[in-house]
Structure formats: structure tokens, C-alpha cells
Amino acid sequence: MTTSHFPQSGVATGTIIDNTNTNKKAWQLLKSRFPSCYFQGCCSHGLHLFVKDVFGATKTKNRGDTKPTYPDNYPLDNLHNFIEDYNSVIKFFHNHHALKTQLSELQKTMNVRTPVKAALTRWGTIKDMAKTPLQSEQHLHATVMTHDFVQKTVTQKEQWKSMRDTITD
């Protein structure tokens, strides 16, 4: 929250507050205490909501689908699929500590950043996430292409093979 108040200066002053319910209550309290100031919702949050409405998946699901679907000819479908796939890769490594350690050691040798999971409500994480796959590509491939990567139990085998296919695709 950014606030400035100079009542004697005659300069228009105000506050920019995030749009959460808690901040809106603070906004109302401040507005009653400083009626000559202006109060503005977070522009970044507003832009995020706008972009999400324009480019996001529809809120409805087709019969039998587990996720919201995109309209036909959606221009950013490949980007959305990439983000979902890469987030699943990050989650996979996060849940398998030995592999995560192996990947981290490989990344340290080349001073490569640890993969970042994109949070769709935070643009910075999407940008950071988009940088790390290229930096980590050879390390991810080296990790999943070992001869024993998929040698797991029957139930694990399909998941691990699917992860290898996602990474090498």
C-alpha cells in the first residue's frame, strides 16, 4: 500500500491498495479519515483480471471434461498447454526428492536457476517460469533419459513414462 498525504500543499494525493476484501475495508476507513485524498484499486490487479477475462479459459466445462475449456481457435492454447505441462514437471520433481536433488546438482554445475512454478495470478512467476525450461532443458533430459528412470512399479511406470515423454517433447 502506498500512501502520501500533504494537506497544506494543495497537491492531490492518494492511495493505491490491492483489491482484496481486507484492503477494501482499509480503503474505506482511510477514505473517511482523509476525504480530500483519492483512492485507487491496484491497477496491476485490474489489468490481470482484464487479461484473464480476454485470454482465459471459459468458466464452463464441456460434458465429461475435468477442466474449463478454451474456445475453438484459441490463439494462446499452445502457451497455456506449455505452462500446464511445465508446472506438472515442477510438481513431479518436487514430489520426488532424490530426482529433485539430482536435478539441483546438475543445475548448480552450470549456475542455472531452479525451475519456478507459474502462479497464474502472478505475472512475474509466469515470466520467471518461462525462462527456466530453456536453461534447464539439458539437465531435465539428462535426468529422465537414464536407463533406470522408468523402472518402477507397474502403477508408477505409466506416470514416470508420461513425465519423460512430456520433458522430451
C-alpha beads as a LAMMPS data file, in Angstrom:
LAMMPS data file: protein, C-alpha beads

169 atoms
168 bonds

1 atom types
1 bond types

-500.0 500.0 xlo xhi
-500.0 500.0 ylo yhi
-500.0 500.0 zlo zhi

Masses

1 110.0

Atoms # bond

1 1 1 0.000 0.000 0.000
2 1 1 1.388 3.396 -0.991
3 1 1 0.112 6.455 0.839
4 1 1 1.060 10.115 0.814
5 1 1 -0.818 12.993 2.405
6 1 1 0.145 16.660 2.226
7 1 1 -2.953 18.634 3.311
8 1 1 -1.233 22.040 3.264
9 1 1 0.484 21.628 -0.107
10 1 1 -2.657 21.591 -2.240
11 1 1 -1.206 18.636 -4.144
12 1 1 -3.630 15.852 -4.998
13 1 1 -2.593 12.814 -3.028
14 1 1 -3.936 9.355 -2.681
15 1 1 -3.538 5.695 -2.028
16 1 1 -3.271 2.631 -4.202
17 1 1 -4.412 -0.540 -2.454
18 1 1 -4.724 -4.122 -3.675
19 1 1 -8.308 -5.137 -4.427
20 1 1 -8.700 -7.793 -1.728
21 1 1 -11.628 -7.546 0.692
22 1 1 -9.314 -6.750 3.611
23 1 1 -7.692 -3.902 1.710
24 1 1 -11.065 -2.579 0.572
25 1 1 -12.076 -2.235 4.232
26 1 1 -8.850 -0.335 4.941
27 1 1 -9.577 1.784 1.865
28 1 1 -12.996 2.776 3.265
29 1 1 -11.520 3.616 6.685
30 1 1 -8.798 5.771 5.143
31 1 1 -11.266 7.478 2.813
32 1 1 -13.436 8.530 5.753
33 1 1 -10.361 9.821 7.626
34 1 1 -8.824 11.603 4.592
35 1 1 -11.755 12.731 2.397
36 1 1 -9.595 15.031 0.239
37 1 1 -7.412 12.131 -0.980
38 1 1 -8.224 9.811 -3.848
39 1 1 -8.173 6.057 -3.525
40 1 1 -7.468 3.688 -6.383
41 1 1 -7.630 -0.074 -6.657
42 1 1 -4.464 -1.831 -7.758
43 1 1 -4.023 -1.222 -11.492
44 1 1 -1.870 -4.319 -11.875
45 1 1 -4.624 -6.446 -10.364
46 1 1 -7.195 -4.813 -12.654
47 1 1 -5.026 -5.473 -15.716
48 1 1 -4.541 -9.067 -14.614
49 1 1 -8.301 -9.562 -14.349
50 1 1 -8.777 -7.948 -17.769
51 1 1 -6.180 -10.194 -19.440
52 1 1 -7.597 -13.231 -17.649
53 1 1 -11.079 -12.405 -18.973
54 1 1 -9.850 -11.832 -22.526
55 1 1 -7.386 -14.711 -22.800
56 1 1 -8.537 -17.149 -20.113
57 1 1 -10.407 -20.405 -20.407
58 1 1 -14.156 -20.241 -20.355
59 1 1 -15.756 -20.761 -16.979
60 1 1 -17.831 -23.693 -18.215
61 1 1 -16.770 -27.252 -18.742
62 1 1 -17.869 -29.453 -21.589
63 1 1 -19.643 -32.616 -20.582
64 1 1 -17.101 -35.131 -19.309
65 1 1 -14.239 -32.587 -19.055
66 1 1 -12.486 -32.026 -15.753
67 1 1 -11.081 -28.604 -16.677
68 1 1 -12.513 -25.447 -18.201
69 1 1 -12.125 -25.437 -21.963
70 1 1 -10.918 -22.874 -24.438
71 1 1 -12.973 -21.634 -27.355
72 1 1 -12.246 -23.019 -30.826
73 1 1 -9.192 -21.393 -32.439
74 1 1 -7.984 -20.010 -29.110
75 1 1 -4.738 -18.170 -30.044
76 1 1 -2.799 -18.931 -26.843
77 1 1 -3.673 -22.602 -26.452
78 1 1 -0.082 -23.758 -27.013
79 1 1 1.249 -21.336 -24.412
80 1 1 -1.359 -22.432 -21.881
81 1 1 -0.558 -26.115 -22.537
82 1 1 3.158 -25.383 -22.126
83 1 1 2.562 -23.700 -18.748
84 1 1 0.398 -26.602 -17.549
85 1 1 2.931 -29.206 -18.714
86 1 1 5.882 -27.400 -17.171
87 1 1 4.040 -26.912 -13.881
88 1 1 3.384 -30.669 -13.847
89 1 1 7.131 -31.282 -14.396
90 1 1 7.998 -28.997 -11.486
91 1 1 5.404 -30.693 -9.280
92 1 1 6.753 -34.127 -10.260
93 1 1 10.318 -33.198 -9.260
94 1 1 9.083 -31.512 -6.090
95 1 1 7.364 -34.757 -5.053
96 1 1 10.392 -36.974 -5.817
97 1 1 13.185 -35.727 -3.592
98 1 1 16.009 -37.886 -4.972
99 1 1 15.279 -36.671 -8.511
100 1 1 14.939 -33.098 -7.285
101 1 1 18.352 -33.317 -5.627
102 1 1 19.878 -34.881 -8.755
103 1 1 18.434 -32.099 -10.924
104 1 1 19.578 -29.409 -8.476
105 1 1 23.133 -30.758 -8.512
106 1 1 23.187 -30.712 -12.328
107 1 1 21.846 -27.151 -12.348
108 1 1 24.466 -25.970 -9.853
109 1 1 27.251 -27.105 -12.176
110 1 1 26.015 -24.645 -14.825
111 1 1 24.778 -21.950 -12.403
112 1 1 21.210 -22.496 -13.681
113 1 1 18.209 -21.329 -11.754
114 1 1 15.855 -23.818 -10.112
115 1 1 12.606 -24.206 -12.095
116 1 1 9.853 -21.839 -10.999
117 1 1 6.210 -22.896 -10.857
118 1 1 3.922 -20.375 -12.516
119 1 1 1.163 -18.940 -10.383
120 1 1 -1.452 -17.718 -12.815
121 1 1 -2.307 -14.807 -10.529
122 1 1 1.285 -13.534 -10.537
123 1 1 2.684 -12.377 -13.872
124 1 1 6.253 -12.358 -12.568
125 1 1 6.188 -16.082 -11.850
126 1 1 4.933 -16.822 -15.373
127 1 1 7.816 -14.786 -16.801
128 1 1 10.338 -16.481 -14.487
129 1 1 8.845 -19.890 -15.249
130 1 1 9.227 -19.273 -18.980
131 1 1 12.971 -18.633 -18.573
132 1 1 13.851 -21.755 -16.621
133 1 1 12.876 -24.574 -19.031
134 1 1 15.392 -23.491 -21.646
135 1 1 18.101 -23.095 -19.030
136 1 1 17.268 -26.492 -17.514
137 1 1 16.466 -28.387 -20.722
138 1 1 19.691 -30.396 -20.923
139 1 1 19.529 -31.171 -17.181
140 1 1 15.917 -32.332 -17.364
141 1 1 16.728 -34.533 -20.367
142 1 1 19.788 -35.985 -18.640
143 1 1 17.692 -36.825 -15.589
144 1 1 14.828 -38.584 -17.393
145 1 1 16.884 -40.341 -20.073
146 1 1 18.813 -42.599 -17.704
147 1 1 18.183 -46.301 -18.349
148 1 1 16.549 -46.843 -14.952
149 1 1 14.261 -43.777 -14.919
150 1 1 11.079 -45.703 -15.810
151 1 1 11.953 -48.952 -13.998
152 1 1 9.353 -48.580 -11.279
153 1 1 6.339 -50.464 -10.029
154 1 1 3.529 -51.095 -12.516
155 1 1 1.456 -48.206 -11.124
156 1 1 4.401 -45.773 -11.152
157 1 1 5.700 -46.828 -14.565
158 1 1 2.985 -45.060 -16.571
159 1 1 3.340 -41.814 -14.599
160 1 1 7.133 -41.773 -14.944
161 1 1 6.958 -42.649 -18.657
162 1 1 4.420 -39.866 -19.175
163 1 1 6.748 -37.417 -17.394
164 1 1 9.687 -38.490 -19.563
165 1 1 7.532 -38.012 -22.680
166 1 1 6.445 -34.546 -21.522
167 1 1 10.030 -33.456 -20.881
168 1 1 11.426 -34.838 -24.140
169 1 1 8.529 -33.462 -26.235

Bonds

1 1 1 2
2 1 2 3
3 1 3 4
4 1 4 5
5 1 5 6
6 1 6 7
7 1 7 8
8 1 8 9
9 1 9 10
10 1 10 11
11 1 11 12
12 1 12 13
13 1 13 14
14 1 14 15
15 1 15 16
16 1 16 17
17 1 17 18
18 1 18 19
19 1 19 20
20 1 20 21
21 1 21 22
22 1 22 23
23 1 23 24
24 1 24 25
25 1 25 26
26 1 26 27
27 1 27 28
28 1 28 29
29 1 29 30
30 1 30 31
31 1 31 32
32 1 32 33
33 1 33 34
34 1 34 35
35 1 35 36
36 1 36 37
37 1 37 38
38 1 38 39
39 1 39 40
40 1 40 41
41 1 41 42
42 1 42 43
43 1 43 44
44 1 44 45
45 1 45 46
46 1 46 47
47 1 47 48
48 1 48 49
49 1 49 50
50 1 50 51
51 1 51 52
52 1 52 53
53 1 53 54
54 1 54 55
55 1 55 56
56 1 56 57
57 1 57 58
58 1 58 59
59 1 59 60
60 1 60 61
61 1 61 62
62 1 62 63
63 1 63 64
64 1 64 65
65 1 65 66
66 1 66 67
67 1 67 68
68 1 68 69
69 1 69 70
70 1 70 71
71 1 71 72
72 1 72 73
73 1 73 74
74 1 74 75
75 1 75 76
76 1 76 77
77 1 77 78
78 1 78 79
79 1 79 80
80 1 80 81
81 1 81 82
82 1 82 83
83 1 83 84
84 1 84 85
85 1 85 86
86 1 86 87
87 1 87 88
88 1 88 89
89 1 89 90
90 1 90 91
91 1 91 92
92 1 92 93
93 1 93 94
94 1 94 95
95 1 95 96
96 1 96 97
97 1 97 98
98 1 98 99
99 1 99 100
100 1 100 101
101 1 101 102
102 1 102 103
103 1 103 104
104 1 104 105
105 1 105 106
106 1 106 107
107 1 107 108
108 1 108 109
109 1 109 110
110 1 110 111
111 1 111 112
112 1 112 113
113 1 113 114
114 1 114 115
115 1 115 116
116 1 116 117
117 1 117 118
118 1 118 119
119 1 119 120
120 1 120 121
121 1 121 122
122 1 122 123
123 1 123 124
124 1 124 125
125 1 125 126
126 1 126 127
127 1 127 128
128 1 128 129
129 1 129 130
130 1 130 131
131 1 131 132
132 1 132 133
133 1 133 134
134 1 134 135
135 1 135 136
136 1 136 137
137 1 137 138
138 1 138 139
139 1 139 140
140 1 140 141
141 1 141 142
142 1 142 143
143 1 143 144
144 1 144 145
145 1 145 146
146 1 146 147
147 1 147 148
148 1 148 149
149 1 149 150
150 1 150 151
151 1 151 152
152 1 152 153
153 1 153 154
154 1 154 155
155 1 155 156
156 1 156 157
157 1 157 158
158 1 158 159
159 1 159 160
160 1 160 161
161 1 161 162
162 1 162 163
163 1 163 164
164 1 164 165
165 1 165 166
166 1 166 167
167 1 167 168
168 1 168 169
